[in-house]
Amino acid sequence: MFTHRGAAALLMLMLLLTTAAPFAASAPPEPPVCEIMRMHAKSGVIYCDDRTVEGYAIVAAMEDTDTFLVDQRGEVVMSWPSPAGADGATVARLLNGGRLLRASIPSPAPTTDLSAGGETGLIEIIAPDGSLEWDIELADDEYRFHHDAIMLPNGNVVAIAWEHLTKNEAIALGRDEANVLERGLWPDVLFEYAPPVFNGGEPRLVWSWHAKDHLTQSLDESKPNYAASGSQPGRLDINYGGPNMVPSDPDWMHCNGLDYDPVHDHLLVSCRGLEEIFIVDHNTTTRDAEGSAGDVLWRWGNPAAYGRGNETDQYTVTQHDARFIPRGYPNAGDITVFSNGVTGNSIVHRVSPVRNGSSFATFANGSFAPYAPQQSLQLPSGWGPRFMSGAQTLSTGDLFVTDAMGARYAQMDWNGSIAWEYNTPINVYGTSSDRDRRLAPSQVFRGEFIEPTDARLSGVTLTPSGYLETWTDACDDGAYDIPWDKDGDGCIDDDDDDGVLNNVDECPESPFGTEVDDIGCPPVVNPNGTDDGNTSDGNGTDTNGTDDPPVNETDGNGNVTVEDGSGNGTSPDDANTTMGDNASDDDSINDDVSSGVEGNDSRNDTDDLPNDLIVDEDEEEGAANEGGALDDDDLDGVLNVLDLCPGTEAETVVDAAGCAVDVEDPVTNNPPRDTNENEGASSDSESNGASSLDAGIGVMLAGLAVAIMAGIGVGLVLGRRA
């Protein structure tokens, strides 16, 4: 009788056949995260691959009044107009709930002597619908915002500003008179504002830190801030100027970057004029910040700025965009800084400040640790030369890099390999560029990348609305082609060139020249010999060599009979030969494909056609069985891979597992047959001696095996010998 051993063997065959299936169709394809190669394009997404970190880039061109959020494919998903119509944006930062902080030049531009590179004067907090929530304007002859601003977790805004000192005030603080002009000196200040209490009210100044309160000098002993050079590393030398600044420039410090560490309540400042980055304590009152509590806690990149090194110790060159790596990211708490190359390539450094309790460790010579960065990336040629630019750490540990002068952004690893590149399609006139032409692009100060899990996107609806750049659609068919259009011509791609587009191709790697069906898969051989016209269900090819309407049936004993309407099957290689259990044969087993030799099943046929119903695993065509998994060495009608009782003697009645069974009443134990369904089948098949249960399950298993094998284009006739 049929046992669990037979079921196990069949499952083994099913697994073997399904794992070996060529061109297996899968579910309809999912759009790639990003797969673009527009190598000849000038704007928009130029390149991306499957290494791309999912998310969105903020695009804030300095000559545009609008700010955009674009996805990896370059499609705009959100935008914010400046309520004041202000351009010259240096920074745009996403806030909670899809709000935006934007720093730019007021319109009309203010009239003030405090005018230099990076000038702003207006900070807007913009709602997701583009309306103004509140703003701060500071641009007069005493103070002016410039470069950067951030929002703290408590909703307050901290911004960098110039503070104007007259020439005499600067000299009184120890500035070398030869290096101060009538325009005076503009040391930097940090201002913190709380939102207005009432709608329409004014923001409130709640904290400040002034660089002028933390100056030292070694020129004039008569002045109160005199100290020997290098003796006060927590104070700023009013006469130190970096090698890339003009000594008489009133924008002496030129601080251009600001970030916040919520763990320690520290503010990180990048000052290009001093060629260094430093940390100040925000956990003070304004009054305390005027004294030693407001001195610099840690500084890095150029120890010569505080008298503890020389040019060989300098790592920061006209640097920008110093940032703390946030919690939950690789190397959290470290700092990245973009060091522009005045000559040569720019470099991104990762630095690990060495903390000593509430302070920071120094070396024996008084310089702050570490001496060298923990990691450095020399950027590809042309990325970020000399001005502005920046780098942000992604959740993978890779970088999101801004090339300000080239107005482009990229995701790249620490080897400089680019996974995503976007060229800002805004020109100096504030209008869109063409994808293939980008003349005079607008500069960008720095970029920001937001990943989908970022809490700032919670509850925000992102609606794709097309590209920023203009372009001509070569296939203006109304199809949503963005995920499937690598080269950006507006047409859905067909990577395997089989005539089926990628978005519906379920077999995306069909070999060139392969005939495929309407879902891009090669047609599958139907072992039942019928062609129902459905090329996607495995019935597209007729193994009988004819397109005949009769249906193949089984004879109740697990033997498949191929019918051509006359009781004989039709051989695909020779229409005059026969297949199946014909009266002229001297055995009772169905042959595979007759080659003109009486089928005694002691050998495989010699023609070895690709449409044979039994797969010949031997190396030579027509060779005797040699133990292949799909051979039948003991000729009991059960393939080796299924045969749990190999070597049974001839004429032994076996079950589906190839094991001998007792035959008590071969006639009465046979299941009844509907002769109308088995016309043309040999009548001697009723001599099978299996029990009714065994025979019924055998038929079911044989049919199941054939159905499985039909899905991969391999037919097997499972016979049982009487």
QUILIN-V160903 format. One record per helix or strand. SS is the DSSP state (h for helix, s for strand). FROM is the first residue (numbers start at 1). LEN is the number of residues. If there is no record, write none. Layout:
SS;FROM;LEN, SS;FROM;LEN
This chain:
h;4;16, s;36;2, s;44;5, s;56;4, s;61;1, s;66;6, s;75;7, s;91;4, h;96;3, s;100;5, s;119;1, s;122;5, s;132;6, s;139;1, s;143;9, s;157;7, s;165;1, h;167;6, h;177;3, s;181;1, s;184;2, s;188;7, s;204;7, h;211;4, s;215;3, s;226;1, s;236;2, s;255;7, s;266;6, h;272;3, s;276;6, h;286;4, h;292;3, s;298;3, h;303;4, h;311;3, s;320;5, s;335;5, s;347;5, s;355;2, s;359;2, s;362;1, s;368;1, s;375;4, s;390;4, s;399;5, s;408;5, s;418;6, s;426;2, s;432;1, s;434;1, s;437;1, s;441;1, s;444;1, s;448;3, h;455;3, s;467;1, s;470;1, h;482;3, s;516;1, s;522;1, s;525;2, s;541;2, s;553;2, s;560;2, s;654;1, s;660;1, h;675;4, h;683;5, h;692;19
